[in-house]
Amino acid sequence: MTPDPLAPLDLAFWNIESAEHPMHLGALGVFEAGSPTAAAHATDLLAARAPAVPGLRMRIRDTWQPEPGLRAPLSFGGATREPDPRFDPLDHVRLHAPTTDFHARAGRLMERPLERGRPPWEAHVLPGADGGAFAVLFKFHHALADGLRALTLAAGVLDPMDLPAPRPRPARPPRGLLPDVRTLPGRLRDALSDVGRALDIGAAAALSTLDVRSSPALTAESSGTRRIAGVAVDLDDVHHVRKTTGGTVNDVLIAVVAGALRRWLDERGDGSEGVAPRALIPVSKRRPRTAHPQGNRLSGYLMRLPVGDPDPLSRLGTVRAAMDRNKNAGPGRGAGAVALLADHVPALGHRLGGPLVSGAARLWFDILVTSVPLPSLGLRLGGHPLTEVYPLAPLARGHSLAVAVSTYRGQVHFGLLADGKAVPDLDRFALAVADEVETLLTACRP
């Protein structure tokens, strides 16, 4: 297998990382334990199955010059994704001592950056102290996988299940040394369109930084510590709100985050009046049936969360209207599509500009709210059913809180990741999420 150059967005994620700001995403899954040896058995299964998943054997190697065998010339200062000849699954799968708090243990594990000299992923098996359950924390570097591809990689080490087959990709004709002159007008038109789109995105991003009132609780200086919490709510309750008010499930979940922020800020004494933080809502440009190709395929929507609005239904209406505007414009334009600008930056620019870009994230948005799709079928490991799964998004420099959401087996799971020092009361925000669902349900009753 020949080395595969990292796509521009992958390279950006690889280069903005630092020891205090690791760029890995995660998922904490909780499984029923049928026996005292369930966690140890799960560890053995994960280690045994990992070598058969090609994506888990891939390391990322910085490269400063083109190499023989690449399908295309590698830009100076880039990186490649390639098989690790020294791959050992025991370096990546670890069994820990029993714990009474899966989230507290996982929070400490999320602080640690992945080792960059080998395939950037880990699986930590956490036995429950009472023996009734165990958890697995998966960590994947964002340069290795986005949310949908991370799901595919994790599914490869769980018990076999029937996933949709990837849609075959049409073979590209071999390229000659010179482009076909008949394609030049179209290529020029596409290039000009790309330039125009980039200018639109840049202008929208600049305007989005004006006239914003956020909260210091969301944009405190990073400490490098991590704390996580999880909230599970009934999907039927979310559907009831959606059917009553219209819109989508995602609209309701974003409005829940806005209401929870209002409740949390008021309870901790920071105040929510006039607060409208900018939320980045990532949008995957990867179709579910094409999850296997490597590389991030992300854009995003940017919107102001109506935290300062005291009316829960009014907040939901504001979220619906903002999301409708974003969808009408499409994920390729607007301030939320800044990730697409990575395609216009040379590899060396990503390498040298990584620290600057990571520091600029707080100027672009205040909080990340992302949705990670999961299959509706029940997942198992060693025959033990997965009962809860909490997705965890990376925390950008200068941000205190990130929210990731997944729907699984009739429940909506909110995975909350925060800077441990800036947000010592993350559990209070978790309670505020659950309370806000009840508030919306009450508001929807006649």
Secondary structure, DSSP 8 states (H G I E B T S, - for coil): ---EE--HHHHHHHHS-BTTB--EEEEEEEEE-SSTTHHHHHHHHHHHHGGG-GGGGEEEEE-SS--TT-SS---TT-EEEEE-TT--GGGTEEE---BS-HHHHHHHHHHS---TTS-SEEEEEEEBTTSSEEEEEEEEETTT--HHHHHHHHHTTSS-----------------SS--GGGHHHHHHHHHHHHHHHHHHHHHHHHHTSS----TTTS----S-EEEEEEEEEHHHHHHHHHHH-S-HHHHHHHHHHHHHHHHHHHTTS--TT---EEEEEEE-S-GGG--S-S--EEEEEEE--TT---HHHHHHHHHHHHHHHHHH-TTSSGGGGGGGGGGS-HHHHHHHHHHHHHHHHHH-SEEEEE----SS--EETTEEEEEEEEE----TT--EEEEEEEETTEEEEEEEEETTT-TTHHHHHHHHHHHHHHHHHHH--
